[in-house]
Amino acid sequence: MGAVAVAVVATGIITALICWILKLKKLIALVDRFPGPRYFPIIGNIPYFKKDPTEFFEQTIGTAYAYNNPRIFRIWMFWYPFFVVSGAEEAEVLLSSTKHINKGMEYRMLHPWMGLGLLTSDAFKWRPRRKLLTPSFHYDILKDFIEVFNQQSKIMLKKLSDSLDISNEGFNMYQYITLCALDIICETAMGRHVNAQKNSDSDYVRAIYKLNRIIHERQKKPHLWPNIIFRLFGKGKEQEECLKILHSFTWKVIQERREEVKQLGGWAKVLDRQITDFEMTSQKRRLAFLDLLLQIAEQGKLTDQDIREEVDTFMFEGHDTTSAGMNWALHLLGCNPAIQAKVHEELDSIFSDDDRDATFEDVKNMTYLECCLKEALRLFPSVPLFARFINEDFDIGGLTIPSGSEVIVSPYGVHRDPRHWPDPEIFDPDRFLPKNANGRHPFAYLPFSAGSRNCIGQRFALMEEKVVVSWILRYFEVTSVQRRDQIFPKAELIIRPTETILIKLKRRQPLSFA
């Protein structure tokens, strides 16, 4: 019996191995119809890619340029195939699909922080959740947040002005902008002040930045992707410490706000009080995204865990991406004084020398500033890639991408497709004037992704950028210390500059509110 059992087990193992080899052979035949760099048996293209983030980014974009008909190439990570897309037509096939909307494996590293929120959840959970949350990003709700944008922008300007009185060697504007954006997202998402601009050394602020670095380091090291390896040999313990701080803060805010509403007599009373306050003072208490989530939870459609996931998702997506966009925009405007002068002219026509806050109508009238911000996001999209897991075979560029693989869309590459962007490296905001934008391929511009799983907060982000940057340019003229050809991008969780961008400021008018 022993010999028979061994023979049966051995036969089973050999049969399984043969089936796996035949399946892999079929997979290789399909994948290798796509162009791509040479690879090694078993380990694939892993030795091919540079370890330095800047060199890796340059290498990936260079590879995309080499394979441009169709604008897609393949790489192997061990025996797992990836496809990188850098063309609008090719991106449309993927992003417009209603079948392939599950995120790629890279997003799993975000699960410990934000669970299965809008950014990371699979189709089964994402579809009903997106439907529930979309009304929370309606313009009528976003209008209320302009007051927060104004308040936090003025705090930032006061800090810039005080620093300018001491020295003007060149400001690291990202340092100021990112703390401003963090204060904005905390107040709009949770209704709480973390005062990051006044205390950048708080546990919460430090935990956010440390966790971002840990996640990025893990994403670029495939051997740390398995959780057990990451816990044993990576920074699993440090990640847990950060998560404890962040999750504790979120849970505390949720419970405190729920108790506040209870003390006020429930949501009906809270909303009635809003109306009464508005009738008496023409002002009303803003509802944070958390308030909207708590109202949905009262209908039995969200659990506390769901609320925590979405609040943490807003926190992750809502400050670093907008900060990066504004940082690049100021650098590009500082390198192009003639374009900056047009923005100054537009803002002067709206505000003159009045120090009043920006209104929703003012924001709508910042049309040329919007063109500049969009062009900055074209050249340097905040998110370096969008990854989708392929559930079933589908065709792209006349070739078949096999089920079980992953497709990565590179907005940076798509935004440099000369078929849709002539002279793609030139900073030209006029590309986004209506007369020039009409008729452009709808998937040629992807700073917020596209299709059904696009960024739910893109209106919020652009509105925030317009308000914050307009405050800076109303009071200062910006000049980039470095030329554009001295600053290079690197792909981390977002696209950052390799070196700190330095900006010199020149006062246009004094701060009367300081």
Secondary structure, 3 states (H helix, E strand, C coil): CHHHHHHHHHHHHHHHHHHHHHHHHHHHHHHCCCCCCCCECCCECHHHCCCCHHHHHHHHHHHHHHCCCCCEEEEEECCEEEEEECCHHHHHHHHCCCCCCCECHHHHHHHHHHCCCCCCCCHHHHHHHHHHHHHHHCHHHHHHHHHHHHHHHHHHHHHHHHHHHHCCCCEEHHHHHHHHHHHHHHHHHHCCCCCCCCCCCCHHHHHHHHHHHHHHHHHCCHHHCCHHHHHHHCCHHHHHHHHHHHHHHHHHHHHHHHHHHHHCCCHHHHHHHHHHHHHHHCCCCCCCHHHHHHHHHHCCCCCHHHHHHHHHHHHHHCCHHHHHHHHHHHHHHHHCHHHHHHHHHHHHHHHCCCCCCCCHHHHHHCHHHHHHHHHHHHHCCCCCCEEEECCCCEEECCEEECCCCEEEECHHHHCCCCCCCCCCCCCCHHHHCHHHHCCCCCCCCCCCCCCCCCCCCHHHHHHHHHHHHHHHHHHEEEEECCCHHHCCEEECCCEEECCCCEEEEEECCCCCCC
